[in-house]
Amino acid sequence: LDGVIESFDSLRKNVSAVDRQRIEDHVDALRDLEASLNYVPPVECGGITQDVPPSFSVPGWPDYLLMDQQAEMMLDIMVNCLKCGARQIVTLQDTGYDGPPFEWLPEGPVEGWHAQIHNDPALNLGHATNEDNPVVRAGFLHYANVFRSLLEKMSLVVEPDGRTLLENSVVLWISEFGWGQTHDPSNLPIVIAGSGQGRIVTDRHLARPSATTNDLFTSILQAFDVNENQFGHDGPGFNNGPIPGLVTPA
């Protein structure tokens, strides 16, 4: 949460007074939620090491190369942190997500990923939409494979209750936009894996066009028996309660 708040701090000066107050309200609500959880990580993570390929160098601006290798190493770190109890929540996001070169793909290196997502006419790509762009499809297939790799690693960890780490968790693959070409946040596609200790039914598509991400996070909190009916900022339309049908009763 401290890292997120640093990001909020850099954003505050670039938004209106109304949005600035909304951000501050959201941060306050998250702090209250954090204080209510009282989670103290157990110290059980000694002796864990991370193998690094000899050819690897830390990706950096402006190219962010070798992000495929970095992704696999970050997945191992994430799973180890969850496995030994150092963290209950982990997040993976590419540092250069708006301009990755994808140099390891057959379609790479990719020039102007951000512009290709927008199907920018200046690129003269000749695609009716970005759905017709093989470069965009290849990039998102890479992200899908990273997600799959995370699930596979989690499914190999058996926890004391006999369930796997994946079965005891909720894993989200989520974007900021439902349609990146126009920055449209509606109809947001979200992939949920793991069953949250058996509280979430998998292998289905659940259409809830009126739900918000606040409602999603409220539902996940309730799946883990955190008795909250809203998440974060509570402005009009942000919180409608848990998403119907997503989480089964305890």
C-alpha positions as CSV (number, residue, x, y, z in Angstrom):
1,L,0.0,0.0,0.0
2,D,2.9,2.4,0.7
3,G,4.1,1.9,-2.9
4,V,0.6,2.6,-4.3
5,I,0.4,5.8,-2.2
6,E,3.7,7.0,-3.7
7,S,2.1,6.6,-7.1
8,F,-1.0,8.5,-5.9
9,D,1.3,11.3,-4.6
10,S,2.8,11.8,-8.0
11,L,-0.7,11.9,-9.5
12,R,-2.3,14.3,-7.2
13,K,-0.7,17.4,-8.7
14,N,-1.9,16.5,-12.2
15,V,-5.6,16.1,-11.4
16,S,-8.5,18.4,-10.5
17,A,-9.5,19.2,-7.0
18,V,-12.5,16.9,-7.2
19,D,-10.3,13.9,-8.4
20,R,-7.7,14.8,-5.8
21,Q,-10.3,14.5,-3.0
22,R,-11.5,11.2,-4.5
23,I,-7.9,9.8,-4.4
24,E,-7.5,11.0,-0.8
25,D,-10.8,9.4,0.2
26,H,-9.8,6.2,-1.5
27,V,-6.4,6.1,0.3
28,D,-8.0,6.7,3.6
29,A,-10.5,3.9,3.1
30,L,-7.7,1.5,2.1
31,R,-5.7,2.5,5.2
32,D,-8.7,1.8,7.4
33,L,-9.1,-1.6,5.8
34,E,-5.4,-2.4,6.2
35,A,-5.5,-1.5,9.9
36,S,-8.5,-3.8,10.4
37,L,-6.6,-6.9,9.0
38,N,-3.8,-7.0,11.6
39,Y,-1.7,-9.4,9.5
40,V,1.8,-10.2,10.8
41,P,3.9,-12.2,8.3
42,P,5.4,-15.3,9.9
43,V,9.2,-15.6,9.6
44,E,9.5,-18.9,7.7
45,C,11.3,-17.8,4.5
46,G,15.0,-18.7,5.3
47,G,17.1,-20.4,2.8
48,I,15.1,-19.5,-0.3
49,T,17.2,-18.7,-3.3
50,Q,16.5,-17.5,-6.9
51,D,18.4,-18.9,-9.9
52,V,19.3,-16.2,-12.4
53,P,20.3,-17.1,-16.0
54,P,24.0,-16.2,-16.7
55,S,22.9,-14.0,-19.7
56,F,20.4,-12.0,-17.7
57,S,20.7,-8.3,-17.0
58,V,18.2,-6.2,-15.2
59,P,15.8,-4.6,-17.8
60,G,15.9,-0.8,-18.0
61,W,14.8,2.2,-19.9
62,P,14.4,2.7,-22.8
63,D,14.3,-0.9,-24.1
64,Y,13.3,-3.2,-21.2
65,L,14.8,-6.3,-22.9
66,L,14.7,-9.8,-21.5
67,M,11.3,-9.2,-19.8
68,D,10.4,-12.8,-20.6
69,Q,13.2,-14.0,-18.4
70,Q,12.4,-11.5,-15.7
71,A,8.7,-12.5,-15.7
72,E,9.6,-16.2,-14.9
73,M,11.9,-15.1,-12.1
74,M,9.3,-12.8,-10.6
75,L,6.8,-15.6,-10.7
76,D,9.1,-17.8,-8.7
77,I,9.6,-15.0,-6.1
78,M,5.9,-14.4,-5.9
79,V,5.1,-18.1,-5.3
80,N,7.9,-18.5,-2.7
81,C,6.6,-15.4,-0.8
82,L,3.1,-16.9,-0.7
83,K,4.3,-20.4,0.0
84,C,6.3,-19.4,3.1
85,G,3.7,-16.8,4.4
86,A,5.8,-13.7,3.9
87,R,3.0,-12.1,1.9
88,Q,-0.7,-12.7,1.4
89,I,-1.0,-10.4,-1.7
90,V,1.4,-10.1,-4.6
91,T,1.2,-8.2,-7.9
92,L,3.0,-8.5,-11.2
93,Q,3.1,-5.7,-13.8
94,D,5.6,-5.0,-16.5
95,T,7.7,-2.0,-15.8
96,G,7.6,-0.9,-19.5
97,Y,4.1,-2.1,-20.1
98,D,3.2,0.8,-22.5
99,G,6.2,0.1,-24.8
100,P,7.6,-3.5,-24.4
101,P,9.7,-4.5,-27.4
102,F,8.8,-8.2,-27.1
103,E,12.1,-8.9,-28.8
104,W,11.9,-12.7,-28.1
105,L,8.6,-13.1,-30.0
106,P,8.6,-14.2,-33.7
107,E,6.8,-10.9,-34.4
108,G,9.4,-8.8,-32.5
109,P,11.0,-6.6,-31.8
110,V,7.8,-4.6,-31.7
111,E,7.9,-0.9,-32.6
112,G,5.3,1.4,-31.0
113,W,3.3,-1.1,-28.9
114,H,1.2,1.7,-27.3
115,A,0.4,3.1,-30.8
116,Q,-0.4,-0.4,-32.1
117,I,-2.9,-1.0,-29.2
118,H,-4.6,2.3,-30.3
119,N,-4.4,1.1,-34.0
120,D,-2.9,4.5,-34.7
121,P,-3.6,5.5,-38.3
122,A,-0.1,7.1,-38.5
123,L,1.4,3.6,-38.4
124,N,-0.4,2.6,-41.6
125,L,-0.9,-0.9,-40.2
126,G,-3.9,-1.6,-42.5
127,H,-6.0,-3.3,-39.7
128,A,-9.7,-2.5,-39.3
129,T,-9.2,-2.9,-35.5
130,N,-6.4,-3.9,-33.3
131,E,-8.0,-7.3,-33.0
132,D,-6.8,-8.0,-36.5
133,N,-3.2,-7.1,-35.6
134,P,-1.0,-10.3,-35.3
135,V,1.5,-8.3,-33.2
136,V,-1.1,-7.3,-30.7
137,R,-2.4,-10.9,-30.5
138,A,1.2,-12.2,-30.0
139,G,1.8,-9.7,-27.2
140,F,-1.3,-10.7,-25.3
141,L,-0.6,-14.4,-25.9
142,H,2.7,-13.8,-24.1
143,Y,0.8,-12.3,-21.1
144,A,-1.6,-15.2,-21.2
145,N,1.3,-17.6,-21.0
146,V,2.8,-15.7,-18.1
147,F,-0.5,-16.0,-16.3
148,R,-0.7,-19.7,-17.1
149,S,2.9,-20.2,-15.8
150,L,1.9,-18.5,-12.5
151,L,-1.1,-20.8,-12.1
152,E,1.0,-23.9,-12.8
153,K,3.6,-22.9,-10.2
154,M,0.9,-22.3,-7.6
155,S,-0.8,-25.6,-8.4
156,L,2.3,-27.5,-7.4
157,V,2.4,-26.1,-3.9
158,V,0.4,-28.3,-1.5
159,E,-0.6,-26.5,1.7
160,P,-1.2,-28.0,5.2
161,D,-5.0,-28.3,4.6
162,G,-4.4,-30.5,1.6
163,R,-5.4,-27.9,-0.9
164,T,-3.0,-26.4,-3.4
165,L,-1.8,-22.8,-3.1
166,L,-3.9,-22.1,-6.2
167,E,-7.0,-23.6,-4.7
168,N,-6.6,-21.4,-1.5
169,S,-6.0,-18.2,-3.5
170,V,-7.7,-15.9,-5.9
171,V,-5.6,-14.9,-8.9
172,L,-6.7,-11.9,-11.1
173,W,-5.6,-11.1,-14.6
174,I,-7.0,-7.6,-15.2
175,S,-6.5,-4.6,-17.4
176,E,-7.3,-0.9,-17.0
177,F,-9.5,-0.9,-20.1
178,G,-12.2,-3.1,-21.7
179,W,-11.2,-1.6,-25.1
180,G,-7.7,-0.3,-25.1
181,Q,-8.0,1.3,-28.6
182,T,-10.2,4.1,-27.1
183,H,-9.3,3.8,-23.4
184,D,-12.9,2.6,-22.7
185,P,-13.1,1.2,-19.1
186,S,-16.6,-0.4,-19.6
187,N,-17.1,-4.1,-20.2
188,L,-13.8,-4.9,-18.5
189,P,-12.7,-8.5,-19.1
190,I,-11.4,-10.1,-15.9
191,V,-9.9,-13.6,-15.6
192,I,-10.2,-15.2,-12.2
193,A,-8.3,-18.4,-11.3
194,G,-8.2,-20.2,-8.0
195,S,-11.2,-21.0,-5.8
196,G,-10.5,-18.8,-2.8
197,Q,-10.7,-21.8,-0.4
198,G,-13.6,-23.2,-2.3
199,R,-15.7,-20.1,-2.2
200,I,-15.5,-19.2,-6.0
201,V,-16.8,-21.5,-8.6
202,T,-14.5,-21.8,-11.6
203,D,-14.8,-23.0,-15.3
204,R,-17.5,-20.5,-16.2
205,H,-18.2,-17.1,-17.6
206,L,-20.1,-14.7,-15.3
207,A,-21.5,-11.6,-17.1
208,R,-22.1,-8.7,-14.7
209,P,-22.0,-5.5,-16.8
210,S,-23.2,-3.2,-14.1
211,A,-20.6,-4.3,-11.5
212,T,-17.5,-2.2,-10.8
213,T,-14.0,-3.2,-9.8
214,N,-14.9,-2.0,-6.3
215,D,-17.6,-4.6,-6.2
216,L,-15.1,-7.2,-7.4
217,F,-12.7,-6.5,-4.6
218,T,-15.5,-6.4,-2.1
219,S,-16.5,-9.9,-3.2
220,I,-12.9,-11.2,-2.9
221,L,-12.7,-9.8,0.6
222,Q,-15.8,-11.6,1.6
223,A,-14.5,-14.8,0.0
224,F,-11.8,-14.6,2.7
225,D,-14.2,-13.8,5.4
226,V,-13.4,-10.1,5.6
227,N,-16.7,-8.6,6.5
228,E,-16.8,-5.5,4.2
229,N,-19.6,-4.3,2.0
230,Q,-17.6,-1.8,0.0
231,F,-14.0,-1.2,-1.2
232,G,-12.1,2.1,-1.3
233,H,-13.7,5.4,-2.4
234,D,-17.5,5.4,-1.9
235,G,-18.6,8.0,-4.5
236,P,-21.8,7.5,-6.5
237,G,-21.8,4.4,-8.6
238,F,-18.5,3.0,-7.2
239,N,-19.9,0.5,-4.7
240,N,-22.9,-1.7,-5.2
241,G,-22.0,-4.5,-2.9
242,P,-20.6,-7.9,-3.7
243,I,-21.1,-9.2,-7.2
244,P,-24.1,-11.5,-7.3
245,G,-23.2,-15.2,-7.9
246,L,-19.4,-14.7,-7.7
247,V,-18.8,-16.0,-4.1
248,T,-20.7,-18.8,-2.5
249,P,-21.9,-18.4,1.1
250,A,-19.6,-19.7,3.8
